[in-house]
Every structure is written in structure tokens, then in C-alpha cells.
Amino acid sequence: MRTVIFRTYTREASRSEYYASASELFKLAAATPGFVAAKTFIASDGEELTVVEFASDEALNAWRNNAQHQAAQKSSDKFFADYRITVFGDPLRDYGIANGKPWRK
């Protein structure tokens, strides 16, 4: 499992254009073999945090090397006042409760 944390502060002037682009990128990422899930959260200070999960390094690399994704990255200065990308490897622990039943991997 590979997890990408994408933290951003979008620029007000290009926010609607960014959201349109991000919507298309989410669809593209979801179509990548090995894509697991993606969710975005917005903090009270306006920071957006997107968590994207891929099943393997190969899946993450396929996404990173996707031509449309790379082209979109060239607009980062236009869309973001600040951003940070952090990539995590295999989890040390992975457990929880789903439908009332504990699970552990």
C-alpha cells in the first residue's frame, strides 16, 4: 500500500478552474490500475488535504508518470499558494472496526 497526502492552499483567483481540473484528475486516478481510494478534506483555515491510496509502487508510479497528470502539475503555481506532497510506504499497523467487527491486516 502507498498513501499520498496532498496538502494545498488554493489561490482564490483560480479556485473554480482548479476544482474542474481536480475533478477530471480524480476520475483519471480512479481509472489507474491499483488505485484504491481518494478523499479530500477541507480545514477551517482553508487548507485542503487529499489522501490518495494505491495498492503498490507500480500503481503509484503509473499515476505519477501519467501524461495528463504530469501536464496538470505544470499549473501548480497558478492553482496553489502553497502545497506539500508526502508519500508513505507500507503501514506499521492497519486495524479498525467495520460493520461492528474488528479487523487487522
C-alpha positions in Angstrom: 0.0 0.0 0.0 1.2 3.5 -0.9 -0.5 6.6 0.5 -0.1 10.1 -0.9 -1.0 13.1 1.3 -1.5 16.2 -0.8 -1.9 19.4 1.3 -2.8 22.6 -0.5 -3.9 26.2 -0.2 -5.6 27.1 -3.5 -5.5 30.6 -5.0 -8.8 32.3 -4.8 -8.5 33.7 -8.4 -8.1 30.2 -10.0 -10.1 28.1 -7.5 -13.0 27.2 -9.8 -10.7 26.3 -12.6 -8.6 24.1 -10.2 -11.7 22.3 -9.0 -12.7 21.5 -12.6 -9.2 20.2 -13.3 -9.1 18.2 -10.0 -12.4 16.6 -10.8 -11.0 15.2 -14.0 -7.8 14.2 -12.3 -9.8 12.2 -9.7 -11.5 10.3 -12.5 -8.2 9.6 -14.2 -6.6 8.5 -10.9 -9.5 6.2 -10.2 -9.0 4.5 -13.6 -5.4 3.7 -12.8 -4.9 0.0 -12.2 -4.1 -0.4 -8.5 -5.9 2.8 -7.4 -7.6 2.1 -4.0 -9.3 5.3 -2.8 -9.1 9.1 -2.6 -10.8 11.6 -0.4 -10.4 15.4 0.2 -11.0 17.2 3.4 -11.1 21.0 4.0 -9.8 22.5 7.3 -11.3 25.6 8.9 -8.2 27.7 7.7 -8.9 26.7 4.1 -6.2 24.1 3.8 -7.3 21.1 1.7 -5.9 17.7 2.4 -6.3 14.9 -0.1 -5.5 11.3 0.8 -4.9 9.0 -2.2 -4.2 5.3 -1.8 -2.6 3.0 -4.3 -2.0 -0.8 -3.9 1.7 -0.8 -4.9 4.7 1.2 -6.0 3.9 0.2 -9.6 0.4 1.7 -9.3 1.7 4.9 -7.8 4.4 5.2 -10.4 1.8 4.7 -13.2 -0.2 7.6 -11.8 2.9 9.8 -11.2 4.1 9.1 -14.8 0.6 9.6 -16.4 1.0 12.2 -19.2 -2.2 14.1 -18.2 -1.3 14.1 -14.6 2.2 15.5 -15.5 0.6 18.2 -17.7 -1.7 19.2 -14.8 1.3 19.6 -12.5 2.6 22.4 -14.7 -0.3 24.5 -13.4 0.7 24.2 -9.8 1.9 27.8 -9.5 -1.3 29.0 -11.0 -3.6 27.0 -8.7 -1.7 26.9 -5.3 -0.4 29.5 -3.0 1.3 26.6 -1.1 1.3 22.8 -1.4 3.1 19.8 0.0 3.1 16.2 -1.2 4.1 13.4 1.2 4.3 9.7 0.1 4.1 6.9 2.7 5.0 3.2 2.3 3.6 0.2 3.9 1.8 0.9 7.2 3.3 -0.3 10.5 -0.2 -1.2 11.7 -3.5 -1.3 10.0 -6.6 -2.2 12.0 -10.1 -1.0 12.9 -13.7 -1.8 13.1 -16.0 -2.2 10.1 -19.7 -3.1 10.4 -19.2 -3.7 14.1 -16.5 -6.3 13.6 -12.8 -5.7 14.4 -10.3 -6.3 11.6 -6.5 -6.3 11.4 -4.1 -6.7 8.5 
